[in-house]
Amino acid sequence: MADPFVRAVDAAFGRLGIDGILDPEGAALAVRLLPILPDDTVEFGKLTLQSETVQYEIRRSELGAYGKGAVIEVAGDRRRIQALPRSGDARRLKATLNTVAV
């Protein structure tokens, strides 16, 4: 019987994920991503700054050995992973990608 946590992660990506391509000019691996709305804001008095990064969650099994510098394409928008993937998941089933426009 499959691990219930793996089944839950797979169900979330299957139902809520969006299609993406990891390494579009190389291996061109089809992946599913969960977009995370940017909420990193910093306020200096009346000035509010928001990060221009876009974050996605990806299953670790789909990410493989890719990391910082890898390119993903989502709906024609090419983004580069700007930092090593982080995992807020104790079982390390998924990772958070912090990306910037290419």
C-alpha positions as CSV (number, residue, x, y, z in Angstrom):
1,M,0.0,0.0,0.0
2,A,1.3,3.4,-0.9
3,D,2.4,6.0,1.7
4,P,-0.7,8.1,2.5
5,F,1.5,11.3,2.5
6,V,2.8,10.5,-1.0
7,R,-0.8,9.9,-2.1
8,A,-1.9,13.3,-0.6
9,V,0.9,15.2,-2.3
10,D,0.2,13.5,-5.6
11,A,-3.5,14.3,-5.3
12,A,-2.8,17.9,-4.6
13,F,-0.5,18.3,-7.6
14,G,-2.8,16.3,-9.8
15,R,-5.9,18.4,-9.0
16,L,-4.4,21.9,-8.3
17,G,-1.1,21.8,-10.2
18,I,-0.3,23.6,-13.4
19,D,1.8,22.2,-16.2
20,G,5.4,23.3,-16.6
21,I,8.6,22.2,-18.4
22,L,11.8,21.8,-16.5
23,D,15.0,22.4,-18.6
24,P,13.1,23.3,-21.8
25,E,16.2,23.5,-23.9
26,G,17.7,20.2,-22.6
27,A,15.8,17.3,-21.3
28,A,12.4,19.1,-21.5
29,L,10.8,17.3,-18.6
30,A,7.1,17.8,-18.1
31,V,6.3,18.6,-14.4
32,R,3.4,19.8,-12.3
33,L,3.8,22.9,-10.2
34,L,1.8,24.6,-7.5
35,P,2.2,28.4,-7.8
36,I,2.7,30.3,-4.5
37,L,1.4,33.9,-4.6
38,P,4.2,36.3,-3.6
39,D,3.6,37.9,-0.3
40,D,7.1,39.0,0.5
41,T,6.6,42.7,1.2
42,V,8.8,45.2,3.0
43,E,7.6,48.5,4.2
44,F,9.7,51.7,4.7
45,G,7.3,54.3,6.0
46,K,4.8,54.9,3.1
47,L,6.9,52.9,0.6
48,T,6.0,49.3,0.1
49,L,8.2,46.9,-1.8
50,Q,7.2,43.5,-3.1
51,S,9.6,40.9,-4.3
52,E,9.6,40.2,-8.1
53,T,10.2,36.5,-7.6
54,V,7.6,33.9,-8.3
55,Q,7.6,30.7,-6.2
56,Y,6.4,27.3,-7.1
57,E,6.2,24.0,-5.3
58,I,7.4,20.9,-7.1
59,R,7.5,17.2,-6.2
60,R,11.1,16.3,-5.2
61,S,10.7,13.2,-7.5
62,E,10.2,15.5,-10.5
63,L,13.0,17.9,-9.5
64,G,15.7,15.3,-9.4
65,A,19.2,16.7,-9.5
66,Y,18.1,20.1,-10.9
67,G,18.6,23.2,-8.7
68,K,20.0,26.7,-8.8
69,G,20.3,28.0,-12.3
70,A,17.8,25.5,-13.9
71,V,15.1,27.0,-16.1
72,I,11.4,26.2,-15.9
73,E,8.8,27.3,-18.4
74,V,5.2,27.9,-17.3
75,A,2.6,29.0,-19.9
76,G,5.4,30.4,-22.1
77,D,7.0,32.3,-19.2
78,R,10.6,31.2,-18.7
79,R,12.0,31.5,-15.1
80,R,15.3,30.6,-13.6
81,I,15.6,29.0,-10.2
82,Q,17.6,31.6,-8.2
83,A,18.4,29.6,-5.1
84,L,18.7,26.0,-4.0
85,P,15.3,24.5,-3.5
86,R,13.9,24.7,0.0
87,S,11.7,22.1,1.6
88,G,9.2,23.0,4.3
89,D,8.0,19.5,4.1
90,A,9.3,17.2,6.9
91,R,9.1,14.1,4.6
92,R,10.9,16.0,1.7
93,L,8.2,15.1,-0.8
94,K,8.1,18.6,-2.3
95,A,10.4,21.6,-2.6
96,T,9.8,25.3,-3.0
97,L,11.5,27.0,-6.0
98,N,12.2,30.7,-5.8
99,T,12.4,31.9,-9.5
100,V,13.1,35.1,-11.4
101,A,12.4,36.0,-15.0
102,V,15.0,34.9,-17.6
